[in-house]
Amino acid sequence: MNSISPRAQARSAISPLPAGSAPAARQRQRPGQAARALFLAPCLAVCLAALGGLPASDANAQALPSLGEADGFSVGDERRIGDQIARQLYRDPDYIDDPVLQEYVQDIWLALMQAARKKGALDDALGEQFAWRVLLGKDRSVNAFALPGGYFGLHLGLINAVDSRDELASVMAHELSHVSQRHIARLHAQNARQTPLLIASMVLGALAASKNPDAAQAVVAGGQALAMQNSLSFSRSMEQEADRIGLGLMAPAGFDPAGFIGMFDKLSQANRFNDNGAYPYLRTHPLTSQRQSDLQARLPQGQPRHARPATSMAHAMVVARSRVLSLGKVDFLRSAVQSAQPLARTTAPPRSADEAGAAAADAGRLYAGALAAAQLRDADQAKALADALSARSAGDAAAHRLAQLLQLELALSLRDAAWARAALAGIDSRQRKRPELFLRTAYWTGAETGAGAEQAGAAAAPSAQAAQARDELAGQWQGWLQEHPDDAGAWQQLARIWAAQQQPLRAIRAEAEAQAARLDYPAAIDRLKAGQHMVRQLGAQADHVDASILQSRLAAIEQLHKASEDALKRLK
């Protein structure tokens, strides 16, 4: 997709949502911007440096049968490069693992991947070998991008800007198509094919230099310009391909294809201030207007060409959460509270189907106001706004669930034990969804707060109810991790439960697995070695099953670390 902000082009490795709206000469970062790690130029530099130094072949990697190898750039090469970049992204302070936002994005993502598999746009071999992880960053720029190896970055600024799930899905479908069509590998192959042209221009330039130095410079510059133009044309064709394939995934995944058009409308409006449409032949992306026209022509007959998908109440609440988390300075928080206060003092008026958008907007204001009030430590205001939100969302199951989750989250953050107990009653303990599991774990382990029912006194022994709840949560998290073994946040929650259950060896192992899921193998190895040291200290009291698991996992992660280091050396 194109960009609302030209500065965001430096943040992508293949094609940021916002890349290339303005001519190449005008797309520069502002001073100091390159110092930021998350989704910024360092990642691009790592990626491009790796692309320039890939091994000629990899006998152990399998490529897509339909696309094959791209001048020795295998699926394994892409995955190793992506792992190196993702390792840095996980460490960046702007990386965020928010259960509510992550679930919302992940549901969209999984639906698109399933549609891609059914339509044959995603090969089974590629689906197994790539990571297919979505990483969220608190950056306020409107951007999303694909990285090698099936890693995807999405800024909260993009969530802040979209009006519906369909618009967000259009961006993710575009980026998914970049990876499923192996555009990174094809771009590397295209650049490799440009090398003979550049060498030829340099040879001709050397020959011409003996007769006319000016002519020699012209020959070399001409060869470089032709190579650059070929690369730009190839990049534009890949963007158009990602648009077309992404559009084809929307309806099978359950999204309105008009979401693409709505997103392009936003980009066109934003680009109007910094892009006059000149020099289309110098762009890495086609003009936004050209892409919009192409996609409008591909919509099914009878599909409205300028329809804006309706904003649901749940989506408005997710966007409100994203805005508070990404824009949450004191002035913004106070403004959010002030905007929501009038809604808490009035009952919700009856809304017709045509006025659903107004009801969604009100819910978003109440959600943002309640969350902002809690961050400002105004407990009374936070509770009043959260109660008003619960009342207004009662008729919408998805929105009411988010309102109930917010109630418990705010009660825990404000250390209000009575409110937390009441809010916990509104959470289904049988629900094995990630946000519910996170909040119930925080309640029963006393994480961040003393609001847990068992925390009446500092020296009080855990109640039977708390012990039973922890046992149940441990089993639910283990079941979750069987399906999502790379969920670092889930491993951290399980470590917290095992620590509360006085099972230190298991807790250390879970902490190590969390580090390994973030590709930080040295940290994982350190934790496992700490576990072995504890085994020696405990002696006969140590659980030998847990000790055996620690030993086997240490050997496995040390092997992964060695393979990662060897791959990094080859890529350099």
N, C-alpha and C positions, 0 to 999 in steps of 0.2 A: 504494500500500500504506500501511498505518498505520505508526506509529513506535514504536520501543522507547524513544526519547528525545524527549519533547515539545520540547526545545530545538531539535531539528533542523528544525522547521517553517520557521524563518527561513532555512534553507539552500536552499530550493527556489524555482523560478520558476513552476512550474505545479502539480506535485504530488509532493512528495518521498515516497519510500516511507514515511517515518515521519511524515507530517504529520497533525495534527488528531486525535490520540487523546483529548486532554483538551479541555474547553470553552475557547472562544477567550480568555476572560478569564484563564485559567491558563497560557497558552502564552507564556512570556516567555524571553528569552535571559538567561543569567547575565552578570554584569558583565564587561566586557572581551572578550566573545565576538565582538561585532560588528566588532572590529578585524581579524579574520582575513579574508583575501581569498578563499581557495579555497572555492567552493560556499557562501558565507555571505551575510549580509544585503546587502552592497554589490551583489552580483550581482542579488539580488531587487530592490533599489532601482533599479538601472539598467534592469532589464527592465520594471518597472512604470512607471517614468518614461517609458520609450520607448512603452509601450502607451498612455499618456495623451496622447502628442503625435505620433501617426502622421499621415502625409499622407492626404488624402482618397482619393487613387487613385494607381495606378502603372500607366501604360499599357504598360510593358515587361514586367510580371510576369504569369505565368499561374497561375491558381488551379486547384485540383482541380475537374474538371468535376462530380463528384458532390456536392461540398459548396459550391463556388462561393466568391465573395467574402463576407467577413463585415464588412459596413458599411465597405468600403474597405480592409480589412486583408488584404493579398494575401500570397501565398507569398513574393514578393520582400521584403515588409516583414518577415516572420518571419525570413527568412534574414539580413537585414542586422542585425536586433536580436541574433540569435544570434551573429553574427560579432563584434559589439562586446563581448558578454559573454565569449565564448570567448577573445578576445584577452587579457583580464585573467586568465582561469583558467590559460592557458599560462604566464604570468609568475609565478604564485604558487609559492612554495617548496614547498608541499605537493603540487603536481602531480608525478606520477611516471610515467615511461615505462619500466616494467620489462618486458623482452621476454617472460618466462615468464607473468607475470600478464596482460599485454596480449593475448598469444596465446590464453590460456584464455578470457578474456572475449569476445574477438573471434570465436572459433569459435562460441560460443553465440549471439552477436549476429547473425552472418551466417546461421545456421540459422533464426533467428526471422524475419529479414527475408525470406528466401526463402519461408518458409511464408506470410508476410503477402502477398507478391506473388501466390502461387498461389491463395490464398483470396480475392483481390480486396480485402483490407483495406488494401493500400498501392498507391496509384495510381502509374502509371509516371511521370507528370509530376512528382509530389511526390518520387518516388525520385531523379529526376535533379537537381532543383533544391536539395534539402536536403543538408546535410553528412553526416549519419548517422555521426558520430564519437562514440566512447565515451572519455571522459577519466577517468582514475583519479586519486584523491587519497588521501594517506596518513592522512586523518582517521579517527579510531577510532570515530566514531558510525556507527550502522547506518542508512545512508541511500543512496538513489539518486533521481535526479530527471531530468526532461526540461526542456530549455531550448528557446527558439524556434529555428527553423532546423535542427532535427535534430541538435542537440548533446545528449549525455547525460552526466551525472555519476554516478560510482559510487565510494563510499568503500570503502577497504579494510576498514573496520569491518563492512561488510555481508558481504564474503567471509569474514571471520573467524567470522561467526555462522551461516552456512549449513552444512547437513550433506551436501548433494549438489548436483550440477550442476542437477538439476531444480528445487530451491528457488531457486537463483540465476537460472535461466532464467525462473521465474515472475515475479520482480521486473522483469527486463528486458523481458519480454513486456508487462507492465502499462505500463511507461514508453513502450515502442514504440507501444502503442495510443493513448496520449495524443497523440503527434505525428501518427500516421497518420490520426487522426480530427480533427485540427486543433483540439484543445481550447483552445489558447491563443487562436486567432482567434475561436472561438465565445465564449470568456469575455470577450474584448474587446467583441464585439458585444452580449453580455448587459449588460455594464456601461454601454455606450452607450445601451441602451434604458431603463436606470434613470434617466438624466438628466431626462427630462420629468417623471417622478414626483417627483424631488427639487425641481425648479423649481416644480411645482404646489404642493407642500407649503409652500415658502417664500412663494409668493404668497398662499396661504390664510392663512398665519401673519401676513403683513403686514396683511391685511384684518382679522384677528381682533384684532390688537394695539391697534387704536383702541378696542375695547370691553373687552377683557380680556387683559392681558399674559400671564397664566398660561395661558389658552386658546391663545394664539399659540404659546407654547413647546411645548405639548402637540401641536399640529398639526404643527409642524416635526419634532419628535422622532418622532412617529408615522410621518411620511413617510420619514424616514431609517431607522427600524426596519424598515418594510416593504421598502424597497430592499435593506437588508442581508439580510433573510430570503430574498428572492428570489435574491440572489447565492449565499447558502449552499446553498440547495436546488439551484441549478444546478450548483454545484461538486460536491455529493454525487452528483448524477446522472452527472456525467462520471467520477467515480471508479468507480461501479458499471459504467458502460459499458466503461471500461478493463479492469476485472476480467474482464468477460464476453468481450470480444474477445481479451484476452490468454490466457484459458483455452483459447479455440478455436485458438490458434496452437501450443499446447504439443505435442500429439500429432503434427501434421503436421511439426513441426520435429525430432521424434525425442526428445521429453522426456515424462516421466510427468506428466500433469495433477495428480496427487496432490501434486506439489511445491508447488502453490498452498496446499493444505491444511496441509502441513508448515510453510510460512512463516507462515501465519496462526496456527498453534499457538504459534510462538515469540513473535509479537506479542502474542497474548492473555496469555501467561504474563508477559511483561515489563510489559505495561500494567496488570496486576493490582495492581502496586505504586503506580501513580500515576494511576489512572483508575478511578472508581467507576461509570462508565457513565451518569452523570447528564447531563441537558441534551442529548439527542441532536439537538434542533432548533437548537442553537447551534454545530454542528460543520460544518467544511468537508468532512469525510469521514464516511461512515456508520460506525456502530459496527463494530469488528472482528468481533464475534460475528455481526452481521447479514451482513457480507460473506462470512464463512466459511460460514454456513448457505446463502446464495445459491449459492455455488460448489459446495458439496457436492451440492446438488440438481441441478446441471448436469453432474455427472460421469456418464459412461456407465453404463448398467445393468451391475451386476456388478463395477464398479470399487470396490475397498476404500475406505471413507470415511475411515479414519484411518490408512491405510498410510503409513509413513515410508520414502521412497526410500533404498535402500542407499547407504552411503558407499563410493566406490571408493578404491583406494589412491592413484591419481593425484590425485583431488580432495583427499584428506587432505594430500598433499604440497603442493599449491597453497595450501591454507588455512594450513599451517604456514609457508610462505614469506611469505604476507600478514601473518601475526601478527608474525613477526620484523621485517619492514620497517616495520610500523605501531606496534608496541609495544616496539621495540628499545632500551629503556633497560637499563642495566647489570644491575640486579636481575632483570629479565625474562630477559635473555640467560643469566645464570648459572643461573637456575631451569630454563631449557630444556635446558642442557647436563646438569645433574644428573638431570633426568627421563629423558634418553636414555641415560645411561651404563650402566645395568643391561642395556639391550638390546644394547649392543655387546659385552658379555661373554658372551652366551648365543647359541646358534644358534636360528634360528626354528623353533618347533614346527610340526608339520603341522597345517594348518587345514582344517576342513570348510567346505562352502559356507555353512553357517549362521554360521561364525565369521569370515567375510570381514571383517566390521566391525572385529574385534579386530586382524587383520593390517593393515588400513588405518590404525588408530589408532597401531599400533607404527611404521609407516612415517612417519606424520606427526611422531611424536616424534623419530625419528632424523633426519629432514630438518631440523626446527627446531633440534635440538641441534647438527648439523654446521654449519649456517649461523651459529648463534649463537657457536659456538666460533671460527669464522673471524673474526667481528667482534670477538671478545675477543682475537684474535691468538694463539690457542692452536692452533698448527699440528698438533701430534701428536693432540690430541683431535679436531680437525676431520677429519683423515684417517681416524682409526679409526671415527668415526661414519659418515662418507661411505662407507667400504668396507663397513660392516655394512648400510647402506641398499642399496647395489648388490647385495649378496648376497641380501637378503630380497626385492628387487623383481624378481629374475631371471625369474620366471615371468609377469610382467605387462609387456607391451611398452610401454604408455603410461607406466607408473610407472618402468620401467627407463630409458627415455629421459630422464625428468626427473632420475633419479639420476646418469646419465652427464653430463648438462649441469651438474649441481651439482658434480661432481668437477672439471671444467675451470674452472668459475667460482671455486671455492675455491682451486685451485692458482694461478690467476692473481692473485687478491687477496692471497695469502700469498707471492707471488714465489718459488714453489718450481718451478724449471725442470724438474727430473726428473719431478715429479708432473704438471706441465702437459703434458709430452711424452707421458707414458703416458695421460693423460686424453684428449688430442687424438686418440690412436689409436682411442678408442672412439666418436668422433664421425664420422658419415658425411659426407665432404666433398662428396658429391653432393646432400646434403639441403639444399633451398632454403627451409627454414623460418626464420623470423625469429630465434628464440633461437640456433640453430646459427650463423647468419651473424654475429650480434653477437659471439659468443664466439670464433669463428675470426678475425674481424677484430681483436679485442683481442689474440689470440695473435700474429698475424703482423705487427701494427703495433707491438707492444710497448706498447700503451696501458695505462696504469696500472701497468705491471710490466716487469721485465726477464726475464720467464719465457719469452719467445719463443725458439725454437731458434736464430734468427739473432743473438741478443743476447749472444753469449758475451763479447764485448769492446766497450767503448764506441765504439772507432774501427773496429770490424770492418765490412767491406762486406757488404751483404745477400747471402745465399747464393742459389744458383740455385734451390734449393727454395723459399725465401721469395719470390723474385721471381715464380716460377710460381704460388705460392699467392695472391699479391696480384692477379696478372692474373686468375686464376680468380674470386676474390672480387669484383673490380670488375665483371666480366661478370655475375655472379649478382646483385649489388646493382642493376645497371642493369636487368636483367630484372625484378627485384622492383618497382622504381620505375615501370616501364611499367604495371604493374597497380595500384600504390599511389602515385600521384604526390604525395599529400599526407602522406606518412609522413616527418615531420621527423627522426625518429631514424635512418631509413635514409639520408637525405641526409647526416647527420652522419657516419655510418660510411663512406659513399663518399668524403666529403671527407678523412677520415683515411687512407684507402687511397691516394687520389690524391696527398696530401701525402707519404706514404711512397714513392711512385713518382716523386717529384720532378716533379710536374705541378702547379705552384702555381696557375695560372689556373683549371684545372678544380676544384681544391680550394676556391678562393674562390667559384666559381660554386655548388658544392654547399653551402657554408656559407650562401650567400644563399638558396638554395632551401629550406634548413631553416628559416630565419627566416620566409620567406614562407609556408611550410606552417603555421607557428604564428601567421599573420596579423600578424606584426610587420613591416609593409612598410618603415618607416623604417630598421630594422636591415638588412633585405635590400638596400635601396638603397645604404646605406653600404658594404656588402661589395662590391657590384658596382662602385661607384665606386673602391674600393680596387683592384679588379682592373684597371680601366681605367688607373689610375695606374701599376700594375705593367707594363702593356703599353707605356706610354710609356717607362718605365725600361729595359725589355728591348730596345726598338727592333726591329731586324731579327731578333733572336733569338726574339721572341714568336711563338707559334703563332697564325696569323691566323684559323684556323677557331675556336679557342677565343675569340679576341678578338671575332670577329663574334657568337658566341653570347652573350658578356657584354653586348654592345651591345643586342642584340635583347631579351634578358631584362630589362635595365635599363629599356628603354622600356615593356615590358609591365607590369612591377611598378610603375613610376611611374604608369601609367594606373590600375592597381588601387588604388593608394594614394589617388589623386585621387578615384576613385569612392567609396571608403570614407569619405573625409573629407566629401564632399558629402552622402552618405547620413546621416552622423552629424549634420551641421548640420540636415538636414530633420527628423530624428527629435527633435532638441532643440526 
